[in-house]
Amino acid sequence: MPWTQFDPRQWLLRLSKMIILEHGNKIVEETLKERFLTGRQAGLELICADFDGVTFHLATNPNAKNVITISVATKCGPVLKKYGADAKLKAIYGNLVVAPEAGYDATLSVDLNNLPAADAEKEKLAASISFIKRHLFAAPFDHVFRSMESGNPVAELLDIPYRGAERVFIKTQGKDRVSVFFTINFKDPDDIIIGKVFLQEFKKSIGGAPSVDFSQKDPPAELRGVRGLQADGYVSMILFDRHFQASAKERTIDMVIQFRNYLHYHIKCSKSHLHTRMRNRVDQLLKVLNRAKQDLPKEKKTASGRTFKKAGPGPAGK
C-alpha cells in the first residue's frame, strides 16, 4: 500500500479495544510533522531508539538543508532484506527510498520543497514514515503469506534474529496453517514468574484466535534441530488461513510483530501495580502503628532539681 493511501486512523481503530503499543515511532513522527508543517529548513541531527534494538537517525543534508534523510538500523537487516524488505519499502514509499546510509538498513529522503500542498497530506506522510520499522519487520510475514495465497508454501524454516539472542521462526504447515515461534528471554528473574502467568493465559482457547502454546523448558518439535537456541521460554502460535487472508493479514502481522513488546510492557505494568499496592499497604500499616503509639509518662523536675513522675489517677473512691 503506497504511503498516499496510508491512514493512521486504521491502526488506531485496530488498537482501540485493548492496550497495544503503537507501531509508529512518535519522536520521528512529531519531528517530521513539525518540519513539514512549518517548512523550517534548519540543521537537524537526531538519533533515537525504538523497541527491538532499532535505531533511527534523522539528519539534514549539510549542503541542502531542505533535504531530510530518515535512516533505520535493526538487529536483523540482512535477513529482512532476504525476504523482500527492500521491495516492500519501495512499494510503499516509492522515490523516497534511497541508498542506505552507512551502518543503517534503509534510508528515506524527503525534500521539504517538494511536499504535498495540504497539511493533512503532510501529516499523513510524517505518520507513514514513522511506520518504517513496522514495514521492515512485516516483510518475512508478507513473504510467507503470499506463498500460501499462491498455493506454493515456503518449505524452509525462516529464522529472524530480531533481537539478537531472541529469535522468531516462521514455518508453513500444509496449505492452510502457518506456525510462528518466539524465543523469550527475561533479564530479571522476577519477570520469568510474572511472564509465565501471562503466557499460560494465552494457552486458553478463544474462538477465532490463533492457537497458542507456551513451553518453559523444551523447545517445540519444529525447533529441536536448530542450533544456538537460548531462551527462558518458547511461545508457539498457529495461524489459520482466516488469519492471513487479505482482509485480516495486516492486522495479524501487526499483532504478531508486537507480541514480544506487548508481553514485556504488561509485565512492567503489573510490577508497577504490585509495587504501588505494596507501598499503599505499608502506608496504611504505619498509620495503624502511629495511632497505637502510647504516650509514656514524662519526668518532671522541682525547683530544687529533684525529679518525680506524675502519678496516674488512683482507684475510685480514694
Secondary structure as GFF3:
##gff-version 3
##sequence-region A 1 318
A	DSSP	three_ten_helix	3	5	.	.	.	ID=ss1
A	DSSP	alpha_helix	8	14	.	.	.	ID=ss2
A	DSSP	alpha_helix	26	38	.	.	.	ID=ss3
A	DSSP	beta_strand	45	50	.	.	.	ID=ss4
A	DSSP	three_ten_helix	51	53	.	.	.	ID=ss5
A	DSSP	beta_strand	54	61	.	.	.	ID=ss6
A	DSSP	beta_strand	64	73	.	.	.	ID=ss7
A	DSSP	alpha_helix	77	82	.	.	.	ID=ss8
A	DSSP	alpha_helix	85	93	.	.	.	ID=ss9
A	DSSP	three_ten_helix	94	96	.	.	.	ID=ss10
A	DSSP	beta_strand	97	98	.	.	.	ID=ss11
A	DSSP	beta_strand	106	111	.	.	.	ID=ss12
A	DSSP	three_ten_helix	112	114	.	.	.	ID=ss13
A	DSSP	alpha_helix	119	129	.	.	.	ID=ss14
A	DSSP	alpha_helix	132	150	.	.	.	ID=ss15
A	DSSP	beta_strand	158	163	.	.	.	ID=ss16
A	DSSP	beta_strand	166	173	.	.	.	ID=ss17
A	DSSP	beta_strand	177	184	.	.	.	ID=ss18
A	DSSP	alpha_helix	189	202	.	.	.	ID=ss19
A	DSSP	beta_strand	211	215	.	.	.	ID=ss20
A	DSSP	three_ten_helix	221	223	.	.	.	ID=ss21
A	DSSP	beta_strand	233	240	.	.	.	ID=ss22
A	DSSP	three_ten_helix	241	243	.	.	.	ID=ss23
A	DSSP	alpha_helix	249	257	.	.	.	ID=ss24
A	DSSP	alpha_helix	259	292	.	.	.	ID=ss25
A	DSSP	beta_strand	299	301	.	.	.	ID=ss26
A	DSSP	beta_strand	307	309	.	.	.	ID=ss27
###
